[in-house]
Amino acid sequence: MDDAIDFLGGFLLGAAIGGVVGLLFAPQSGGELQQMIRERAKMVVEEGRRAAADRRAELEAQFAQSKQVVRPM
């Protein structure tokens, strides 16, 4: 259990350090970088919503089809 906690702590610390180093060496200014991150986040959220809507439509179609196959006695 201690090994897992140590690993997770090291992983999170490494991710934080990597993020800071990435921001420090980014070719854009802080404002440009923030705008790029905002745009990318909006795009990811839109893609997620679209994928969720598509999946919901598929599941609703499967549910409707299963209701036709299984009839009450």
C-alpha positions as CSV (number, residue, x, y, z in Angstrom):
1,M,0.0,0.0,0.0
2,D,2.8,2.4,0.8
3,D,4.4,1.7,-2.5
4,A,1.2,2.7,-4.3
5,I,1.0,6.0,-2.3
6,D,4.7,6.7,-3.0
7,F,4.2,6.0,-6.7
8,L,1.1,8.2,-6.9
9,G,2.9,11.1,-5.0
10,G,5.8,10.9,-7.3
11,F,3.6,10.8,-10.4
12,L,1.7,13.8,-9.3
13,L,4.8,15.7,-8.4
14,G,6.4,14.8,-11.8
15,A,3.2,16.0,-13.6
16,A,3.2,19.3,-11.7
17,I,6.9,19.9,-12.4
18,G,6.4,18.9,-16.1
19,G,3.5,21.3,-16.4
20,V,5.5,24.2,-14.9
21,V,8.5,23.5,-17.1
22,G,6.2,23.3,-20.2
23,L,4.6,26.7,-19.3
24,L,8.0,28.3,-18.8
25,F,9.3,27.1,-22.1
26,A,6.1,27.7,-24.1
27,P,6.7,29.9,-27.2
28,Q,3.5,31.9,-26.5
29,S,3.0,34.7,-24.0
30,G,0.8,34.0,-21.0
31,G,-2.3,35.6,-22.5
32,E,-1.9,33.7,-25.8
33,L,-1.3,30.4,-23.9
34,Q,-4.4,31.0,-21.8
35,Q,-6.5,31.7,-24.9
36,M,-5.2,28.6,-26.6
37,I,-6.0,26.5,-23.6
38,R,-9.5,28.0,-23.4
39,E,-10.1,27.3,-27.1
40,R,-8.9,23.7,-26.7
41,A,-11.0,23.1,-23.6
42,K,-14.1,24.4,-25.5
43,M,-13.4,22.1,-28.4
44,V,-12.9,19.1,-26.0
45,V,-16.2,19.9,-24.2
46,E,-18.0,20.2,-27.6
47,E,-16.6,16.9,-28.8
48,G,-17.7,15.3,-25.5
49,R,-21.2,16.6,-25.7
50,R,-21.5,15.5,-29.3
51,A,-20.2,12.0,-28.5
52,A,-22.6,11.8,-25.5
53,A,-25.5,12.8,-27.7
54,D,-24.6,10.3,-30.3
55,R,-24.3,7.5,-27.7
56,R,-27.6,8.5,-26.1
57,A,-29.3,8.3,-29.5
58,E,-27.8,4.8,-30.1
59,L,-28.9,3.6,-26.7
60,E,-32.4,5.0,-27.1
61,A,-32.7,3.2,-30.4
62,Q,-31.5,-0.1,-28.9
63,F,-33.9,0.4,-26.0
64,A,-36.8,1.0,-28.4
65,Q,-35.8,-2.1,-30.4
66,S,-35.6,-4.2,-27.3
67,K,-39.1,-3.1,-26.1
68,Q,-40.5,-4.4,-29.5
69,V,-38.7,-7.7,-29.1
70,V,-39.8,-8.3,-25.5
71,R,-43.6,-8.1,-25.1
72,P,-45.4,-8.3,-21.8
73,M,-47.4,-11.4,-21.1
